[in-house]
Amino acid sequence: MKYIIGNWKMNGSIEELQRRIEILETVKTDHRVIICPPFTMLNVKSDRIELGAQDISMHDHGSYTGEVSGQMIAQTGAKYVIVGHSERRKYHNETNEMVRAKAEQAIANGLIPIICIGETVEEKNAGKTAEIIERDLRGSMPTDVKSEIMVAYEPRWAIGTGVIPTITDIGNAHKLIADILESIGLGGTAILYGGSVNAENGPDIMATPNVDGALIGTSFLKMETFVPIIESVE
Ligand code: PGA
């Protein structure tokens, strides 16, 4: 079983989400399909498709205009929350410390955080991929994890670009993440790959050791490109 997660970013509508859920409920698969729509759509219900938020406040409650707390997300029925997506890190200057605080808020409210990490193109070209993965993974990891979490490796240069690392590089990155997680007592944590996944590259990426699923942006924009990923993965 793999996790196939659609990150809808700032797109869609409630009607369109309902339509997508109807389509996805008819797809025969053993994989876990999860949709992460904007906050305002999180209380749409489905028996088979799970929902997750795209962000969470690092605060519990209070005077933080525009923010949405872990408790509020949990009340919608959503089960997951993406934290530290590269677009949050880039456009909202989120640091590892903030991502860690967000992941801790998720856990405190019974949500499963999907903790995103990944190097920039400059870091990749400087040969620093492994160093950045380790720094961001350790820096973003909540302390004293006792419930389920997920990690998403998303090389920033692969997001929305149509370019992906080689399968060998994906395998190496995921092995490094798995080893670090193991060393801190979190072996078995699901590790997702994200960045330009489509129906052509999806099967090879997901057959790579230590790849437990995919976080998908562009290919989720249309059901014509998302459903074939679900159907193509072993
Ligand atoms: P992409 O986005 O599939 O368009 O590369 C992935 C993501 O942003 O999580």
Boltz pocket constraint, residues with backbone or C-beta under 6 A from the ligand:
constraints:
  - pocket:
      binder: B
      contacts: [[A, 7], [A, 154], [A, 158], [A, 159], [A, 160], [A, 161], [A, 194], [A, 195], [A, 196], [A, 197], [A, 215], [A, 216], [A, 217], [A, 218], [A, 219]]
      max_distance: 6.0
